[in-house]
């Protein structure tokens, strides 16, 4: 249940002093990867508070591509359903954050019209290796959603006015936040504008 997960989270300790200590799973140059964020996952004290995380090494590509990170909805009973609200941070080779997404970037994706499709919250991040220095990808969730906000607002706080507005208008998709979840990461080439707009 969500309560049991939050109880496990409350006993969680940070794994490392800085992101250089994370174990980074390599992402494919094209295709899919999956990760499970659970009580055995590393956790880190982010600017937004303590959060379990999944860490990846970006593919070594020279052409633009898109990363889609999808957090699958908990398949439990409706009254117990919860979701890991994913935030994505890109780090350079010195483990400095070069880009971060907000909660307002998340989109609800219904189950695909194919066997095995699952609903979830997704965020898409376009990456151009020629113009940015991202080398690593970290997926985590704001501690404030788990009832564990930092004692004071910090630089880089993810609960920006835009994020708060997004949380308020979720309406029918509002679900309790979970510290754990299942992630699907998709790596796909960025199509040129002319090709993307071409109709068959």
Secondary structure, 3 states (H helix, E strand, C coil): CHHHHHHHHHCCCCCCCCHHHCCCEECCCCEEEEEEECCCCCEEEECCEEEECEEEECCCCCCCEEEEEEEECCCCCHHHCEECCCEEEEECCCCCEEEECCHHHCEEECCCCCCCCCCEEEEEEEECCCCCCCCEEEEECCHHHHCCCCCCCCCCCCCCHHHHHHHHCCHHHCCEECCCEEEEEEEEECCCHHHHCCCC
